[in-house]
Amino acid sequence: MNTLSAASIFVIIAVVNAGYEGGHGGHHELSHTVEVTKHIPVPVYKHEAVEVPHAVPVPVPKPVAVPVPQPYPIHINVPQPVAVPVIKVITIPVEKPVPYKVEKEVHYHVEKPVPVPVEKHVPVKITKPVPYKVPVYKVVYHHSKHHS
């Protein structure tokens, strides 16, 4: 049994040392990457038009109201609009300036205007009449019936 336990301890120490050597700058390359190219089929999808189901009109029977005769007449008050004339007076205030006299005392002598009659002589040219020659027409008789 002693040899078996000694051998197992030796194997464990060897494995641990190999792990430290590979991880810390050991020149043994335990793993490497291999590039493999493989043809993968890519499915090509066709775009096909699919008809969308449309709404189909379905006739739905509607209930019909049947009038039931009443044993006595029922008065139904129906309000109706009535035209009412509306007269509205709107007063708009208009602000107008009120004239007022302003009287000030002036410390200077002010001459009041006095009306003075003024006579002006303006020469007016009167055009003299120009004599015109007015033609006098005589009646000329071509037939000498009037001369005896």
VOVEXTI-420646 format. One record per residue (C-alpha): residue in three letters; x, y negated, z. Coordinates in pm, whole numbers, padded with zeros to 5 digits, always signed. Each point is the difference from the previous one (the first is absolute). Layout:
N
ALAXYZ;...
***
This chain:
148
MET+00000+00000+00000;ASN+00284-00225+00064;THR+00116+00007-00358;LEU-00346-00078-00132;SER-00040-00309+00218;ALA+00351-00118-00082;ALA-00069+00040-00373;SER-00326-00195+00024;ILE+00168-00285+00189;PHE+00276-00009-00267;VAL-00261-00019-00281;ILE-00185-00287+00176;ILE+00320-00202+00043;ALA+00095+00056-00366;VAL-00342-00118-00118;VAL+00015-00313+00218;ASN+00351-00088-00124;ALA-00103+00049-00361;GLY-00298-00232+00055;TYR+00221-00275+00142;GLU+00254+00030-00278;GLY-00259-00023-00278;GLY-00178-00297+00154;HIS+00308-00202+00096;GLY+00214-00029-00312;GLY+00059+00366-00077;HIS+00092+00077-00359;HIS-00236+00292-00025;GLU-00315-00091-00192;LEU-00287+00202+00136;SER-00287-00166-00200;HIS-00010-00153-00346;THR-00267-00131-00241;VAL-00071+00172-00328;GLU-00201-00192-00266;VAL-00250+00223-00171;THR-00215-00124-00291;LYS-00328+00174-00052;HIS-00271-00064-00260;ILE-00331-00087+00174;PRO-00309-00016-00221;VAL-00189-00332+00045;PRO-00372+00025-00076;VAL-00134-00257-00249;TYR-00352-00116+00077;LYS-00240-00099-00271;HIS-00240-00292+00059;GLU-00344+00116-00096;ALA-00315-00210+00027;VAL-00258+00146+00234;GLU-00358-00115-00028;VAL-00128-00168+00315;PRO-00356+00103+00084;HIS-00236-00297-00030;ALA-00313-00074+00196;VAL-00306+00173-00138;PRO-00330-00183+00059;VAL-00233+00219+00201;PRO-00367-00103+00015;VAL-00108-00037+00362;PRO-00375-00021+00058;LYS-00096-00313+00197;PRO-00297+00000+00237;VAL-00304-00182-00136;ALA-00192-00213+00248;VAL-00371+00077-00018;PRO-00228-00270+00143;VAL-00235+00124+00268;PRO-00340-00173+00017;GLN-00056-00179+00334;PRO-00332+00014+00181;TYR+00002-00379+00056;PRO+00166-00288-00189;ILE+00337-00111+00137;HIS+00083-00369-00019;ILE+00365-00052-00094;ASN+00127-00352+00055;VAL+00243-00088-00279;PRO+00189-00323+00061;GLN+00027-00212-00313;PRO+00216-00306-00041;VAL-00189-00328-00019;ALA+00151-00299-00177;VAL+00027-00291+00242;PRO+00118-00339-00128;VAL+00287-00131+00207;ILE+00063-00374-00004;LYS+00319-00101+00167;VAL+00116-00357+00031;ILE+00373-00040+00027;THR+00129-00339+00105;ILE+00349-00078-00113;PRO+00149-00300+00179;VAL+00172-00240-00237;GLU+00250-00225+00166;LYS+00006-00343-00163;PRO+00216-00286+00121;VAL-00209-00278+00151;PRO+00119-00345-00112;TYR+00077-00245+00278;LYS+00157-00341+00019;VAL+00349-00037+00132;GLU+00065-00338+00155;LYS+00352-00087+00097;GLU+00144-00314+00139;VAL+00281-00137-00214;HIS+00238-00251+00155;TYR+00055-00185-00327;HIS-00208-00266-00172;VAL-00203+00166-00275;GLU-00153-00213-00276;LYS-00344+00101-00098;PRO-00074+00013-00376;VAL-00211-00292-00122;PRO-00179+00020-00335;VAL+00132-00262-00245;PRO-00177-00067-00331;VAL+00234+00058-00294;GLU-00064-00134-00348;LYS+00172+00171-00285;HIS+00007-00119-00358;VAL+00056+00283-00242;PRO+00010-00085-00372;VAL-00227+00226-00203;LYS+00069+00021-00372;ILE-00307-00015-00219;THR+00050+00131-00348;LYS-00125-00227-00274;PRO-00238+00147-00254;VAL+00156+00087-00336;PRO-00216-00089-00303;TYR-00101+00297-00210;LYS-00110-00009-00362;VAL-00331+00176-00035;PRO-00081+00108-00357;VAL-00336-00109-00129;TYR-00171+00250-00222;LYS-00221-00116-00282;VAL-00274+00207-00150;VAL+00081+00069-00363;TYR-00286+00093-00228;HIS+00102+00199-00303;HIS-00333-00035-00178;SER-00107-00345-00091;LYS-00364+00035+00083;HIS-00003-00289+00234;HIS+00140-00246-00254;SER-00263-00125-00238;
***
